[in-house]
Amino acid sequence: MRELLEPIVIFTHVVRAQGFSAAARKLGISKSKVSSQISQLEQRLGVQLVQRTTRSLSLTESGELLYSHGEGLLKDLDQAVASVQSLQREIRGVLRVGITQAFGSKHLMPLIPQFMAEHPELELEISFLDHKVDVVAEGLDLLLTMSEQLPLGMVARPVMNCRFALVASPEYLAKHGVPYHPEQLAEHNCLVYKSEWYEHTVWEFVRGEDNCEIRVQGNYRVDDAPALKEGAKQGLGIVYLATYLLEEELQSGQLVQLLPDWELNHQLALQAVYPRRQHLAPKVRAFVDFVRDHFGGSKRWDLGSMMANRNHQ
């Protein structure tokens, strides 16, 4: 039936324009193609649709019936085009977002009601995804991820650079001692992030002109950063974590910062990842801008700021 769509559209335009020549000009095609398409349509349907004279065009009963349906078809097509174009101007429809679990649940989800209030015609579907994600296959419009293995063929827009801290519980340090140089980590139980595609066993440190890479080891490896934090809180060992996970623990003293004169040089960023398209949907742009407005360039998780907040409490 799909092969009949073009002839029906041409036929409807012929009736609208009351002539083959006028319809051809409207459609930007030749008069001969218009005539040929109408003839083929009549042959396929086995009916006569138009009665041609030198001065006028009239419809048979079958032609009148097809024209009424053709008009409805064109109106539906016009509405579909208008709706798509409207979506490119308005923030509405369904936005499907995948978010890395550790950051999303703790820091982004409390802001979602504000985003929804700003865009009341938008429907939001959120999935927490810490596995390796195929954005297109999983039907996502947008992925917010800290993965170091970004999907191929995607646009990746940085949102926030992560800062890191080396921490342990007071109980662990009382039992095993405090390291004062990265090389002393070889004497400690280090809790390691390990997933199916990445293992963070080389910890990087910088102090002035000194660069230090230490290969660590320990008896606890897990693919979930909050789980590593809980292990450190329970005294299992030393952990190298993003500071956005540590705000409460550092301020309460549950965890203690180690090697404060060394900068932890691990490179990791929260990135907005979406399919490469010529025109980015306004709903996607609005969400990315919202997240960047709240977290991009933020100094909230600088250790100095966090310790200053602790001292004022």
Long-range contacts (C-beta under 8 A, 24 or more apart in sequence): 4-41, 4-44, 6-37, 7-37, 7-38, 7-40, 7-41, 7-44, 8-41, 8-66, 8-69, 8-70, 8-73, 9-70, 9-73, 9-74, 10-34, 10-37, 10-38, 10-41, 11-37, 11-38, 11-41, 11-49, 11-63, 11-66, 11-67, 11-70, 12-67, 12-70, 12-71, 12-73, 12-74, 14-38, 14-50, 14-57, 15-50, 15-57, 15-59, 15-63, 15-67, 15-70, 18-56, 18-57, 19-57, 20-57, 87-281, 87-282, 87-283, 88-279, 88-281, 88-282, 89-282, 90-121, 90-282, 91-119, 91-121, 91-122, 91-282, 91-283, 91-286, 92-119, 92-121, 92-122, 92-283, 93-122, 93-123, 93-281, 93-283, 94-122, 94-123, 94-124, 94-125, 95-122, 95-123, 95-124, 95-125, 95-141, 95-142, 95-283, 95-284, 95-287, 96-125, 96-127, 96-139, 96-140, 96-141, 96-142, 97-124, 97-125, 97-126, 97-127, 97-140, 97-141, 97-142, 97-143, 97-144, 97-287, 98-126, 98-127, 98-128, 98-129, 98-133, 98-135, 98-138, 98-140, 98-142, 98-143, 98-144, 98-145, 99-126, 99-127, 99-128, 99-129, 99-143, 99-144, 99-145, 100-128, 100-129, 100-130, 100-144, 100-145, 100-146, 100-147, 100-270, 101-128, 101-129, 101-130, 101-224, 101-226, 102-130, 102-146, 102-224, 102-225, 102-226, 102-245, 103-144, 103-146, 103-244, 103-270, 104-128, 104-144, 106-244, 106-245, 107-244, 107-295, 108-144, 108-291, 111-290, 111-294, 115-287, 115-290, 118-290, 119-283, 119-286, 122-283, 122-286, 130-223, 130-224, 132-196, 132-197, 135-273, 135-274, 135-275, 136-275, 141-274, 141-281, 141-283, 141-284, 142-272, 142-273, 142-274, 142-284, 142-287, 142-288, 143-272, 143-273, 143-274, 144-270, 144-271, 144-272, 144-273, 144-291, 145-270, 145-271, 145-273, 146-242, 146-268, 146-269, 146-270, 146-271, 148-198, 148-268, 149-197, 149-198, 150-271, 150-273, 151-273, 153-275, 153-276, 154-273, 154-274, 154-275, 154-276, 155-273, 155-274, 155-275, 155-276, 156-271, 156-272, 156-273, 157-271, 157-272, 157-273, 157-274, 157-288, 158-269, 158-270, 158-271, 159-269, 159-270, 159-271, 159-272, 159-288, 159-291, 159-292, 159-295, 159-296, 160-269, 160-270, 160-292, 160-295, 160-296, 160-297, 160-298, 161-268, 161-269, 162-242, 162-243, 162-244, 162-266, 162-268, 162-269, 162-270, 163-242, 163-243, 163-244, 163-264, 163-301, 163-302, 163-303, 164-240, 164-241, 164-242, 164-243, 164-264, 164-266, 164-268, 165-240, 165-241, 165-243, 165-246, 165-250, 165-257, 165-264, 165-303, 166-203, 166-238, 166-239, 166-240, 166-257, 166-258, 166-259, 166-262, 166-264, 167-232, 167-238, 167-239, 167-241, 167-246, 167-249, 167-250, 167-255, 167-256, 167-257, 167-258, 168-232, 168-237, 168-238, 168-239, 168-255, 168-256, 168-258, 169-232, 169-233, 169-234, 169-235, 169-254, 169-255, 169-256, 170-253, 170-256, 171-235, 172-232, 172-235, 172-236, 172-237, 172-238, 173-256, 175-235, 178-258, 179-238, 179-258, 179-259, 180-259, 181-259, 182-212, 182-214, 182-259, 182-262, 183-212, 183-214, 185-214, 185-216, 185-238, 186-214, 186-216, 188-216, 188-218, 188-237, 188-238, 189-218, 189-219, 189-220, 189-236, 189-237, 189-238, 190-216, 190-217, 190-218, 190-237, 190-238, 190-239, 190-240, 191-218, 191-220, 191-221, 191-222, 191-228, 191-231, 191-232, 191-236, 191-237, 191-238, 191-239, 192-216, 192-217, 192-218, 192-220, 192-221, 192-228, 193-221, 193-222, 193-223, 193-225, 193-228, 194-221, 194-222, 194-223, 195-223, 196-223, 200-240, 200-266, 203-240, 203-264, 203-266, 204-264, 204-265, 204-266, 205-259, 205-262, 205-263, 205-264, 205-265, 206-262, 206-263, 206-265, 207-261, 207-262, 207-263, 211-265, 212-262, 229-255, 240-264, 240-266, 242-268, 242-301, 243-301, 243-302, 243-303, 243-306, 244-300, 244-301, 246-301, 246-306, 247-300, 247-301, 247-306, 250-303, 250-306, 250-307, 250-310, 251-306, 251-307, 251-309, 251-310, 251-313, 257-303, 260-303, 270-295
